[in-house]
């Protein structure tokens, strides 16, 4: 699973709690399919922005997502 989390008006340190909550929620999913237990993982890219820099925010959140994926996945990362 992949998530891009964008919080307008947030500071980068404000992104850790929701990023961690998303990871925890996905990791604790109980998925059973055809007598197999599946462990889910996710990668979360987060970005903080103001209304003034919002046009590029999706690209920044996507960049953080792919940085997290390249760093072994199953983690969250804040856009720089």
Phi, psi and omega in degrees: 000147177231139177228142169245119183252121181236121179240110181287132179084003180269155173268156181307322180292341177286347186275343182297309182302311180292326177298315178294322178297319179297312178303313181298316182298318180288318181297332183266005177299139175257105182243116176241131181216121179050053179063020176241139174266127182252129176265123181267145173231166176210161177234131185237127171254127182242150178210137175258146180207167170252171178296334181289327182255018184294333181301327181264005188292322179296321177295319179293317178295320177296322177297317178296321178301312182288332173295318179294319179297322180285347179258042175083007175061188181047052181202174174239154180214144179265136176295140180272000000 
